[in-house]
Amino acid sequence: MRNIVFTGKGGVGKTSIAAATAVKAASMGYKTLVISTDPAHSLGDSFDIELGPSPVKIAENLFGQEVSVYGDLNMNWEIVREHFAHLMEVQGIQGIYVEEMGVLPGMEELFSLSYIKRYNESNEYDLLVVDCAPTGETLRLLSLPETFGWMLKLMRNLEKYVVKPLIRPLSKRVGKLHELVPDSDVYDQVDHLFSSIEGIIELLSDSTKTTVRLVMNPEKMVIKESMRALTYLNLYGITVDQVIINRVFMDEVDGQYMKEWKEIQHKYIDQIETSFAPVPITKVPLFRREVLGLEMLKQVGEVVYGDKNPLDIFYHEEHVDIKKISDGHYVMKLRLPFVFDNKMEANVVQIGDSLTVRIGNYQKGVVLPLFLAGMRVAEAGYEEKWLKIDFRKKEG
């Protein structure tokens, strides 16, 4: 199954491009599902039909879905939420606060990730197109599996070695303690949710199955955010195989007012082509009328892909390179473009056989290969578009 994820700054038109990609693929005979993980859904508006929390048939080979966090909470989190509500009520807290306390930060992103994994395991579709939330939310989504990984391990061990054999039996004999100790089905539901996203980063970073396509407008702030997005995506080992510049004023657009805008856009398009090369770049014009409905989306798809297959992988690059310099001296390079351009601080911390790389507000844990695990980080620095980390043999 092929996965194509679309992201970009809010308002750049990524939903239209994602929908157009799905229309193009479906017209070529691929059974395609396009889903929106943006809490402020506009995917249904793009098709000019109503979509729901389950796949809805839009046309031949084409299905759409708008992920509903509330529906997912009721199905997959109700037992946990009821336990949280009970704990609050025991403490004298009632009303809406009780309901809100049962929803953890990041729940929307967790359910979105679980859908991606679920559809890949079912193999019901040839293509999954994901219309993501704006860039910042997408990056938070990608960081969640690592963030929650340690929590899952902690909860599993806590239930297995402490709560189940000791605390739960004791709570049945000691006063009101049983009101505070969760039943096993609460742990089971938490475990089920977190298990549903295990391996998702491996799926997203498998460039034979999944690529990200960045949608942007030729504007300074949008370009800056897209640069940061590409850097963070590289940090997680996720491949960007296409950049789409949307709403470009073409040469046939005339008028003095538009002339100045075209000059501004030309300047920023040149910057994009220079900065993001060698990633393939496609320009999509600002259409004369609103991009709405299947016919207009089909036109957009033809402009974006022409005679190309949207399922093709348009670009691939390695994100990690390790070379032996001499005995006891290795260099690991991580491709992180635009760190220097955007004044993003990079930190590298080694603990045992693991390496934590932090760029700005996001970090990634890297398990070192055996031949590096016994070495120490001597120094790290930025070289062109790569973070270069020197490993040397430990003294003594």
VENLIN-V8294 format. One record per residue. N is the residue number from 0. RES is the residue in one letter. SS is DSSP state (@ for helix, = for strand, . for the rest). PHI is phi in whole degrees, 0 to 359 (999 if undefined). PSI is psi in radians with two decimals (NA if undefined). Layout:
n={N;N}
res={RES;RES}
ss={SS;SS}
phi={PHI;PHI}
psi={PSI;PSI}
//
This chain:
n={0;1;2;3;4;5;6;7;8;9;10;11;12;13;14;15;16;17;18;19;20;21;22;23;24;25;26;27;28;29;30;31;32;33;34;35;36;37;38;39;40;41;42;43;44;45;46;47;48;49;50;51;52;53;54;55;56;57;58;59;60;61;62;63;64;65;66;67;68;69;70;71;72;73;74;75;76;77;78;79;80;81;82;83;84;85;86;87;88;89;90;91;92;93;94;95;96;97;98;99;100;101;102;103;104;105;106;107;108;109;110;111;112;113;114;115;116;117;118;119;120;121;122;123;124;125;126;127;128;129;130;131;132;133;134;135;136;137;138;139;140;141;142;143;144;145;146;147;148;149;150;151;152;153;154;155;156;157;158;159;160;161;162;163;164;165;166;167;168;169;170;171;172;173;174;175;176;177;178;179;180;181;182;183;184;185;186;187;188;189;190;191;192;193;194;195;196;197;198;199;200;201;202;203;204;205;206;207;208;209;210;211;212;213;214;215;216;217;218;219;220;221;222;223;224;225;226;227;228;229;230;231;232;233;234;235;236;237;238;239;240;241;242;243;244;245;246;247;248;249;250;251;252;253;254;255;256;257;258;259;260;261;262;263;264;265;266;267;268;269;270;271;272;273;274;275;276;277;278;279;280;281;282;283;284;285;286;287;288;289;290;291;292;293;294;295;296;297;298;299;300;301;302;303;304;305;306;307;308;309;310;311;312;313;314;315;316;317;318;319;320;321;322;323;324;325;326;327;328;329;330;331;332;333;334;335;336;337;338;339;340;341;342;343;344;345;346;347;348;349;350;351;352;353;354;355;356;357;358;359;360;361;362;363;364;365;366;367;368;369;370;371;372;373;374;375;376;377;378;379;380;381;382;383;384;385;386;387;388;389;390;391;392;393;394;395}
res={M;R;N;I;V;F;T;G;K;G;G;V;G;K;T;S;I;A;A;A;T;A;V;K;A;A;S;M;G;Y;K;T;L;V;I;S;T;D;P;A;H;S;L;G;D;S;F;D;I;E;L;G;P;S;P;V;K;I;A;E;N;L;F;G;Q;E;V;S;V;Y;G;D;L;N;M;N;W;E;I;V;R;E;H;F;A;H;L;M;E;V;Q;G;I;Q;G;I;Y;V;E;E;M;G;V;L;P;G;M;E;E;L;F;S;L;S;Y;I;K;R;Y;N;E;S;N;E;Y;D;L;L;V;V;D;C;A;P;T;G;E;T;L;R;L;L;S;L;P;E;T;F;G;W;M;L;K;L;M;R;N;L;E;K;Y;V;V;K;P;L;I;R;P;L;S;K;R;V;G;K;L;H;E;L;V;P;D;S;D;V;Y;D;Q;V;D;H;L;F;S;S;I;E;G;I;I;E;L;L;S;D;S;T;K;T;T;V;R;L;V;M;N;P;E;K;M;V;I;K;E;S;M;R;A;L;T;Y;L;N;L;Y;G;I;T;V;D;Q;V;I;I;N;R;V;F;M;D;E;V;D;G;Q;Y;M;K;E;W;K;E;I;Q;H;K;Y;I;D;Q;I;E;T;S;F;A;P;V;P;I;T;K;V;P;L;F;R;R;E;V;L;G;L;E;M;L;K;Q;V;G;E;V;V;Y;G;D;K;N;P;L;D;I;F;Y;H;E;E;H;V;D;I;K;K;I;S;D;G;H;Y;V;M;K;L;R;L;P;F;V;F;D;N;K;M;E;A;N;V;V;Q;I;G;D;S;L;T;V;R;I;G;N;Y;Q;K;G;V;V;L;P;L;F;L;A;G;M;R;V;A;E;A;G;Y;E;E;K;W;L;K;I;D;F;R;K;K;E;G}
ss={.;=;=;=;=;=;=;.;.;.;.;.;.;@;@;@;@;@;@;@;@;@;@;@;@;@;@;.;.;.;.;=;=;=;=;=;.;.;.;.;.;.;@;@;@;@;@;.;.;.;.;.;.;.;.;=;=;=;=;.;.;=;=;=;=;=;.;.;@;@;@;@;@;@;@;@;.;@;@;@;@;@;@;@;@;@;@;@;@;@;.;.;.;.;.;@;@;@;@;@;@;.;.;.;.;.;@;@;@;@;@;@;@;@;@;@;@;@;@;@;@;@;.;.;.;.;=;=;=;=;=;.;.;.;@;@;@;@;@;@;@;@;@;@;@;@;@;@;@;@;@;@;@;@;@;@;@;@;@;@;@;@;@;@;@;@;@;@;@;@;@;.;.;.;@;@;@;@;@;.;.;.;.;@;@;@;@;@;@;@;@;@;@;@;@;.;.;.;.;@;@;@;@;@;.;.;.;.;.;=;=;=;=;=;=;=;.;.;.;@;@;@;@;@;@;@;@;@;@;@;@;@;@;@;@;.;.;.;.;=;=;=;=;=;=;=;=;=;.;.;.;.;.;.;.;@;@;@;@;@;@;@;@;@;@;@;@;@;@;@;@;@;@;@;@;@;.;.;.;.;=;=;=;=;=;.;.;.;.;.;.;.;@;@;@;@;@;@;@;@;@;@;@;@;@;.;.;.;.;.;.;.;.;.;.;.;.;.;.;=;=;=;=;=;=;=;.;.;=;=;=;=;=;=;=;.;.;.;.;.;.;.;.;.;.;=;=;=;=;=;=;.;.;=;=;=;=;=;=;.;.;=;=;=;=;=;=;.;.;@;@;@;@;.;=;=;=;=;=;=;=;=;=;.;.;=;=;=;=;=;=;=;=;.;.;.}
phi={999;258;239;235;252;252;215;165;299;304;91;275;98;294;296;297;292;298;296;296;296;296;298;299;296;297;293;269;100;275;288;237;240;248;238;252;254;279;304;266;297;222;296;299;297;297;277;63;220;268;252;230;286;240;303;242;287;258;202;302;69;236;228;226;209;247;299;249;293;290;296;294;298;295;277;245;221;297;297;293;295;297;293;301;297;295;300;293;294;300;273;87;261;224;87;296;298;298;295;294;294;278;250;282;301;91;298;301;293;299;294;299;297;295;294;300;294;299;291;290;286;283;55;284;240;278;221;246;258;248;268;278;293;309;316;301;291;297;293;295;301;291;277;297;304;289;296;272;301;293;295;298;298;297;293;298;292;297;294;289;256;238;292;296;279;241;290;295;299;293;296;285;248;250;35;266;299;295;286;261;274;290;291;296;291;294;296;298;289;297;298;297;295;292;294;291;247;297;84;291;295;298;294;290;269;278;290;279;243;232;222;252;239;272;251;213;252;284;224;302;296;294;297;300;294;292;298;296;299;298;296;294;297;297;302;271;73;260;273;261;252;197;245;244;268;258;61;272;284;279;298;286;286;248;105;297;299;287;300;294;297;296;297;297;296;301;298;285;295;301;295;297;296;286;284;266;301;267;297;301;238;239;255;242;287;283;287;289;222;299;277;209;90;298;295;293;296;296;298;298;300;294;292;292;245;57;265;278;271;298;281;297;266;279;199;216;214;281;264;228;222;238;229;272;271;197;300;76;217;234;235;256;240;248;284;226;294;74;299;289;300;258;52;268;284;247;233;235;232;250;230;62;263;238;235;251;249;245;238;59;264;235;223;223;271;238;278;284;296;304;288;258;299;271;251;242;283;276;197;217;201;261;230;55;253;236;271;257;240;270;250;229;297;292;281;80}
psi={2.45;2.41;2.27;2.12;2.23;2.29;2.93;2.97;2.57;2.33;0.07;-0.18;0.41;-0.57;-0.74;-0.73;-0.73;-0.80;-0.72;-0.64;-0.76;-0.73;-0.77;-0.82;-0.74;-0.66;-0.35;0.06;0.04;2.27;2.00;2.36;2.21;2.21;2.59;2.20;0.14;2.15;-0.56;1.34;2.43;0.16;-0.79;-0.66;-0.65;-0.69;-0.19;0.65;2.93;2.18;2.78;-2.98;-0.13;2.75;2.32;2.32;2.21;-0.74;-3.09;2.18;0.11;2.21;2.61;2.66;2.43;1.94;2.27;1.94;-0.55;-0.71;-0.72;-0.67;-0.74;-0.63;-0.65;-0.04;0.05;-0.72;-0.73;-0.74;-0.67;-0.65;-0.77;-0.74;-0.70;-0.74;-0.71;-0.71;-0.63;-0.58;0.07;0.24;2.27;3.04;-2.72;-0.50;-0.60;-0.78;-0.74;-0.61;-0.36;-0.06;1.96;2.62;2.37;0.03;-0.70;-0.78;-0.65;-0.79;-0.64;-0.78;-0.67;-0.58;-0.73;-0.80;-0.73;-0.81;-0.55;-0.61;-0.54;-0.48;0.55;-0.43;2.73;-0.57;2.34;2.05;2.19;2.02;1.75;2.89;2.95;2.79;-0.87;-0.74;-0.63;-0.75;-0.63;-0.65;-0.77;-0.47;-0.26;-0.79;-0.71;-0.68;-0.75;-0.17;-0.81;-0.58;-0.73;-0.79;-0.73;-0.80;-0.68;-0.79;-0.65;-0.79;-0.74;-0.75;-0.27;-1.03;-0.90;-0.85;-0.41;-1.10;-0.75;-0.81;-0.67;-0.63;-0.42;-0.22;-0.30;1.85;-2.21;0.21;-0.57;-0.37;-0.34;-0.42;2.16;2.55;2.91;-0.52;-0.41;-0.82;-0.66;-0.70;-0.69;-0.78;-0.70;-0.74;-0.87;-0.58;-0.50;-0.25;0.03;2.34;0.03;-0.65;-0.65;-0.67;-0.80;-0.51;0.01;1.73;-0.13;-0.26;-0.66;2.32;2.75;2.49;2.12;2.23;2.30;2.86;2.70;1.25;2.59;-0.90;-0.65;-0.72;-0.77;-0.80;-0.63;-0.62;-0.79;-0.71;-0.79;-0.69;-0.82;-0.68;-0.70;-0.64;-0.68;0.11;0.43;2.30;2.26;2.03;0.03;2.46;2.25;2.05;1.98;2.68;0.89;2.31;2.00;2.94;-0.50;-0.18;2.11;-3.11;2.52;-0.71;-0.80;-0.45;-0.78;-0.71;-0.69;-0.68;-0.72;-0.79;-0.71;-0.71;-0.81;-0.53;-0.73;-0.71;-0.74;-0.81;-0.60;-0.76;-0.70;-0.12;2.53;0.27;2.28;2.42;2.29;2.38;2.31;2.20;2.81;1.97;2.78;-0.36;2.97;2.41;1.74;2.26;2.90;-0.69;-0.81;-0.67;-0.61;-0.70;-0.76;-0.75;-0.66;-0.66;-0.76;-0.71;-0.40;-2.17;0.17;2.71;2.09;-0.34;-0.23;2.65;1.96;-0.32;2.51;2.45;2.66;2.42;-0.28;2.41;2.21;2.23;2.51;2.13;-0.79;3.13;2.20;0.26;1.99;2.71;2.16;2.28;2.26;2.18;1.92;1.37;2.61;0.17;-0.84;-0.72;-0.64;0.22;0.80;2.17;2.33;2.29;2.43;2.18;2.26;2.23;1.87;-2.16;0.29;2.62;2.25;2.13;2.12;2.19;2.01;-2.10;0.09;2.57;2.74;2.27;2.35;2.13;2.10;2.52;2.77;-0.66;-0.23;-0.37;-0.53;0.12;3.01;2.67;2.03;-0.76;2.82;2.48;2.93;2.21;1.90;-2.02;0.39;2.46;2.05;2.16;2.10;2.19;2.30;2.67;2.40;2.40;2.52;NA}
//
